[in-house]
């Protein structure tokens, strides 16, 4: 990242090698971080899946709602992180520090609000989503605990985003590796009851709380708390370039909050539109029975291994485009946006091929139920064909966010989810069941990816965004 900063200061055009090197140096830690986050979900799903299809369905039925709430938290974080990236690119570290301070105050309050809302909805939510009576109790308990942990999740999401937009993708990667370690240890102690196990020919006593699905949620919550504490410790250090100080008067300024709203609201609306469609899908799938709900949930979880690298590259795109915009280098912003997008497409083409080839083992990791494995693997293979275009929409959207252009992404997501995916799903699900739902999903992702590629080529996103740059002392 130091070479990229020097390049901005020199004001010269990078070679293709320097361009690709800058994208890769930011992408690989971000990709690994996203995979670590996915691994948390994998561990939870595998451990819960060992309890049976009902346990898997109880988590699966509320997973879209968890994604909705986490996406709102992520949109707020992006609204501040893009400002930090642009100020860093403009050489305005003092302004970046001021944004970081305001972001922590805001996201702490917002996390408490969203967490309280989630906790309040936890009891009626499974019934509203059409879950069978047998899974509603565990589903409510899971969502309640996840909601209580959202303030910690918000802090980690925010501070991780700020670090990445400074160009530091390695620290979030390291902390998310720790998140996995903490989560696995807590799950091991909380999900299963105390038991004897055979280890190297010896009988070993393994303690456990036997909390089942609730234990998985508690384990994730405790891990989120510890990692949030690590992020805060780093940002409060005296020698940290983006050090946050909580002393002073009223923490908010109109310019910062206004810019955050202009960036975050369209992104939050895009995520809400997407999640609203996902929740509608959950309701439809719930009517197909517990096996279909479990297979759908496990296929969604397995697919995350394929598309998370795209989000890692999108992180690099947001940082590189944001800092280029801040430095007044629109030419670099375009080049980094295109290089990142095509790199993401190449990576996800490869992961899509692996997903197609190893669909059965991927689903089989999570459940011993042969019927669930067969159905989950068959729909997962359908999705593999759409992964290159899914990558285009993910990474191009990240590049547009770096330029502050989030309104267009909202419109594209709204139209594709509600105008393509749901109508096709409703048309096919009656005759094809869950397979029809995943054909609709693959079709929608392909159409959306093509649309995002045309937008990237047009360069209109450069002139439609929110740019907030000023040099220190200006």
Beta strands, then each sheet from edge to edge (+ up, - down):
strand 1: 193-199
strand 2: 202-209
sheet 1: 1+ 2-
end
